[in-house]
């Protein structure tokens, strides 16, 4: 008689495509789970807004790119809603409207563990689950400036990327034994040793005889990318430039139609960003947590040219205070920072070293190990790893 099939535990990941790298963090953890534990567990991803939220909340993923184009309004809303009491009031007032949708989500996705990588998933899910619920883990995807909505006192565990985020969790009422400082999970391809720069540039058809600047604005090509690219081109620096416009096809077409005085390579959405970073000398980007973490894994000096008020303020302070990069919110300041680094290679090398010292490329695998421990799945030897002490020193 054949043995009955082994029941594999199901892990439900809650995310939404509303910035903050929620999807990519969930995918990185799922990837690490499969790399470390094979098929010992099953995973599901649910977009809490698109898949289950009632209107108008279901439109939030589509509206997000438009919302962040008015940073002052975004910052005002962030600060007005940020606070333990205010966040509880927000979630309590929304509960009657979302209750039916949340209960439908739980009924359709029974699971042995829930992992939330979105701040708006925690309170309604835990309220619907009641006192007896499967293990509930929150993985915070903001580096330093963490909104109070991320933290709920009934979570079994809250995984945070920095010690500053841990302090915020404590201020919001979590107990120390509920919090683990690990780092920000990113895809495994960003966690491998970088390839040889000469070989990578040959593959990418980039020049070998000059420093390369990598200019990115996230998956949606956000920020003043065009203005910055033009300023770099007109600065007379002996560099090359690679611009990644993400899903912003109009921006890509405008840049491709320009005449450039320096070697310029224009890309849309790319999957080989680790190679781009390893082949570059300076990264110019908005202060998104995922891109910053990926750059640190690559040991890449960072120039930050824009940020979301409130949400990304701490990211800028983190990068600057640790000597991994500079804050340059205008094209003039970007050019000044570049010129300073290029004319003083020792400073550029120091920024690269400082950036790499902040990296924790095994964060996703450490989180996978934490999940496996909670489910009682055989360990892979990662349980003794500690978070990068530099990450835990802020």
N, C-alpha and C positions, 0 to 999 in steps of 0.2 A: 504494500500500500504506500502510495507516494506521501511524502511529508507535506503537511499543509504549508502554503507559502508564508514566508516570514513577513510580518507586518512591519512596514517601514514608517517611522514617525513622519508626520507632515508638518512642515514649517511654513507659516503664512507670513509673507512680507507685505507690509502696507506702505505704499509710497504714492507720490503723484508728481507729475511733470510741472511743478511750480517753482522752478529754480532750486538753488541750494544743493544740486547734485543728488537729489533723493533717489532717482532711478539708478544712477551709476553706482551709488553706494550699495544699494540692494543687490545689484548685479555682481559687484565685486565680492560681496560676502557669499552669495550663492556659488560663484565661481570657486572661491576658496573652499567652501564646503565640499564641492565635488572633487576638487583636486586632492583634498586631505582625506576624505571619507568615502569617496566613490559613490555608490548607489545605496548607502546605508540609510538614507533619508530622502524624502521627496520635498520639493520646494514649490511654492506658488507665489506669484506676484499679483497684487490687486491694486489698481489705481483707485484710491478712495473717492476721488472726485468724479473722474470720467465714468467709472464703472458703476458707482452706487449713489453718489450724492444727488439730492433733489436739485432742481433748478432754483436759483441761478448758480449754486455752488458747482454744479457739473461743468460750467463754462470756465472755471478758474484756470485750468491748464492752458486754454486758448487765450485767455485774457492776460495772463501773467506777463508776456513780453511787452504788451502795451502799458501795463501798470508800472513797470520799472523804468519806462521812458520818462516818467515824471518823478525823479528821485526825491524832490522836496516833499511831495505828497506822500510818497512811500515812507520816508523817514518819519514824518509826522504821525502816520498811522502806526508805524512800528513802536515809537516811543509812547504813544497814548495807550496802546494795548499791552505794553510790556510791564509786568508786575504780577506777583502771585495772586493777589486779590482780584485784579482786573482780568487776568486770564481765566480765573475760575468763573467770574461773572459772564464772560463771553461764551464759554463752553456751556454753562448752565442755561443761558438764554437761548442758545441754538438747539439744545437737546430736544425739545418737543417737535421741532421741525425736521430733525435728522434721525430721530429714534427709529422710525420704521425702516429706513434705508440701512441703518447700522445693523439692526436685527436680521434683515434679509441677507446682508453680507455674511454674518456669522453662520446663518443657517445653510447657506450655499457653500461655505468654505470651512467645514469642521477641521480642526487642526490640533496638533499636540504642542505647538508653541507658536506664539505670535511675536514677530520682530517688526517694530515700527521704525521707519526712517523718515517720518514726517511729523512735525509737531502737532498738527491738527487731528491726528489719528488717535492720540493717546487717551484723552479724557472721554470721548464718546464711546470708544471701544471698551475701556475698562468699566464704564458705567453699565453698558449693556451686558457685559460678562458677569457682573455681580461678584460676590465674595469668592466663589469657587470657580477658578478659571485656570486654563493652562498657563505655563510660564510665559510672562510678558516682558520682553526686552525692548528698550528704546536705544537706538544707535543715533546719536546726535551728529548731524552733518554740517554744523556751523563750527568754525574753529575756536573762536574766542568770545565774540559778542553773541550770546545765546539767549534767545527769547524765552520768557517764563513758560510759554505754552509747551516747550519741550519736556518739562519736568512734571511728573505726576507721582504722588507719594505712594501709590499702590503698585507701581511697577516692581517687578522682581529684581531687575537690574537695569541700570542706565550706563551705557558705554559712551564715554566722552573723549574728544581728541586731545585736549590740553588740560593742564592743571587749572587754568583760568576758568574753563568750562566746568570743572569739578567744583570750584568755589561757588560758581553761580548756582549749581545744583544744590549745594548745601544751603545757600541763602534762600532757595525756594522750598526748603523743607525736607529734602531727601536726607537719609542717614548715610554716613560714610560707607557702611557695608552694602549699600545699594549701588555704589558708583565704582566704575573701573575706568581708569585713564589708559587708553590704548593708542589712539592715533586715528586718523581718518582713513577708512578703507578705500582703496582705489584698485582698478583692474590689475590683474597679475602682470600684464605686459608692461605696466609702468614700474614694476617692482624687480625687474631683472637687471643684472649688471649692464651698463650701457655698452653699445657696440663701439667699434673703432671709428673715431670721428672722420678720418680720411676716407675709409670705405663707405661710410654712410653718405658723405657728401658726394662721392662718386656716383652712388646709386641714385641720389636725389638730383644730380646734375647741378649741384651748388658749387660756387667757386671755392678753390682750396687756398687762395692766396690772400684772403682777407677775413676779418671777423664777420660772423653772420648774426643778424638780429632777427628774432622770431617775434612777430606781432600777432596776437590772438585776442579774440573777444568772446570766448565761450562758444557753445554750440549754435547760438542764435546770432553770432557776429555782432554783439552788443558793444556800445561805447563808441568814442570818436575815432574809429579805426582809420577811416579815409583821411581825415585831417592829420592824424598822426603819421600815416604812411607818407603823405605828401611832404610834411615837415622834415621827416628823416631824409627823404630823397633830396630836398633842397638844402640840407645842412652842409653838404660838401664833405661828409665823412667817407673815408675809404672803407666801406663795409658793403656787405650784401644784405638783402632784406627778403624774408619769407613772410607772407601775410596769409593767415588762415581766416576766412570769412564765415566758416560754419555753414549754416543753412541759409544765410543771407545771400541769395543768388543775385539780387540787384546790385549789392555792393561789389560782389565778385566781378560782375560784368562792367561796372564803372571803372574799377581798378584795372581790369584787363584792357580797357580802351585807352588808357593813358599812355603817354610816352614817359619813360623813366631815364634818369641820367646815371643810374647805378644798376647792378644786377638785382632784379626783383622777380620773385616767384610767387604767383597768386594761386591759392587753393581754396576749395569750398570745404565741405565737411570731410574730414580725413579720419582714417582708422589707425594710421601709423604715427600718431603724435609722439610716442616714445622715441622713435628715430629722429623726428624733427627736433625734439629737445636735446637729444644726445649729440646732434650735429651742429647745434647752435652755441653761441657764446653769451648771448644776453636775451632774456625773455621780457617782452613788454606786454602787459595784460591787465585786465580788470582784476579786482581783488576777490575773485571767487575762491572758495575754499578748496575745491577739487583741483583747479589748475595750479594753485599755490603748492598743494601737497605733491602733485606730479612733478613740478619743477624742483622741489626739494629732493625728491627721490633721484632726480637727474643731476643734482648738484649745480643747478642753473641760477645765476644771479638774476634778480627780479626787479623790474621797474613797474610799479603799479600806477596806472593812469586814471582809473575811475573806481568808484565803490558805490554800493548801495548804502545810504545813510542808516545808521543803527545796526543793521545786519552785518555789514562788512567793515565797520570802523575798527573793530578789534583785530581783524586780519592785517590791516595796514600797520597798526601799532606792533603787532607780532613780528612781521617781516622786518620792519625798520629797527626795532629795539634789539633784535638778534643779529643785526648786521648782514642779513641775507638779501637786502634790497633797499630801494628808496621809494618814496612817495613823490610822484611828479604829475600833478593833475593838469598840466598844460603842455602843449607841444614844445614850448620854449624850455621848460624844466626837464622834459624828457631828453631833449638834445643836450642840455647842460650835463645831465647825469651820464649819458652815453659818452660824451666827450671826455668827461673826467675819468671814467673807467678806462677808456681806450688810450688816453694819454698816460695813465698810471696803471700799468698792467698788474702791479702788486695789489692794488686795491680791488681790481676785478677778480683776481685769484682769491683774495681774502673773502670777498662776498660769495664766491662759488663754494669755498670751503665751509663758510658759515651756513649757507643754504643746505648743503649736504649733511651737515651735522644735525639738522633738525628732522631729517628723514626718519620715518619708521616704515619701511617698505613691507613689513610683515604684519601690518595692522589687520588687514582683512583675514589673514590666516589665524591671528590671535583671536579675533572675534569668532571665527569658525570653531576654534578650540573651546571657547567659552560656551557656545551653543551646544557643542557636543557634550561637554561636561554636564550641562543642565539636563540633557536628554539621556545621559548615562551611556553614551556611545563610546566605543573604544577610542582611546586617545592616540594621537600621532606624535607625541613628544613635544608639542608646542606649549603645553600648559605651564611650563616653567619660565617661558619668555616674559620679559618685562618691557613695558613701554619705554621708548627712547627717553632717557632722563632729561634731555633738553626740552622735549615736548612737555614734560611734567614740571618744568621749573618756572613757568610764567605765573 
